[in-house]
Amino acid sequence: MISNPSSNKPESAVRIEHLKKTFQDIPVLKDVNLDIPKGENAVIIGQSGIGKSVLIKCMVRLIQPDAGRVQILGRDVTNMKADGLNAVRKKIGFLFQGNALYDSMSVRENLEFPLVRNNMAGTKKELETKVIRALDNVSLRHTIDMMPSELSGGMKKRIGLARTLILQPEIILYDEPTTGLDPITSKEISKLIIDLQQKYRTTSIIITHDISCVELTANTIHVLKDGVLYASGKFEEMKGSKDPWIHNFFN
């Protein structure tokens, strides 16, 4: 019996077809096509202002694309109604560049908030267990009753990641996860991204300008240029590229 080659293709976590987005007559995404398999760390790079953040916001419909199609975990979300879209969004974690912690809430309260809001808190004991487990994942159990103002930049980033993980998402979107951190802390965050991917088999989509983060975390790198997906490949392929434009990113 002859096997169907397509049957061996990994299942997609995210599939984007002919995505377009224009702001004030300026095309930002002209025709983006992207397929990210489940369980992969995909890194998206490109010059500042090229549309990387717009792309991931279109994925979760924080921005409505002008044309094209977005499939998340096999479901077409492009024109999905609010109830269905919210159900899909519960499977997606978003680590914002600024961490988005609530300054007036303790670490414990910051982590409890998404569970309570999504009716996933359970009993008081179950809520406590979930919060502690999330903090153990980022090695910060001792911060449970601290306020965000008492945390370093790297600790805030870890707490933000713990809050993202507490809902057990299948996909995590990272927007510049190492920005503003010193090289040692940046490396720790990058390694944490890998550890969590391996532990929970999450699919990660990472936007970054930090080439050391790219090297450590990426299974596949996707380069965005002039509103289209310009190139994709492994780190060593990209680093060794003869294309002058790609070469400038890695050397």
Number of C-alpha atoms within 10 A of each C-alpha: 3 4 7 8 7 7 8 8 9 11 15 17 21 21 20 21 15 15 23 22 23 14 9 5 7 9 14 20 26 20 18 20 17 15 14 20 17 18 20 21 25 25 24 24 22 20 13 10 9 17 21 24 17 18 25 20 16 22 24 21 18 11 13 15 21 15 16 16 20 25 18 22 19 12 15 16 21 22 12 13 9 10 9 11 18 13 10 18 18 14 15 23 22 23 22 17 16 15 19 12 19 13 11 11 16 19 27 20 17 23 28 20 16 16 18 13 9 10 9 16 19 12 9 8 9 12 17 15 12 19 23 20 17 22 25 13 19 21 16 17 17 10 17 17 12 14 19 20 11 11 14 11 19 20 18 20 27 23 29 23 27 26 27 22 26 21 20 17 18 20 27 23 23 22 21 18 27 25 16 13 15 11 13 10 16 20 17 14 23 20 15 18 24 17 15 16 20 13 10 13 16 24 24 30 23 26 25 22 19 16 14 15 24 23 18 14 26 22 16 19 23 20 19 21 21 15 20 20 18 14 12 17 16 14 19 10 11 20 17 12 15 10 10 8 10 18 13 10 16 16 8
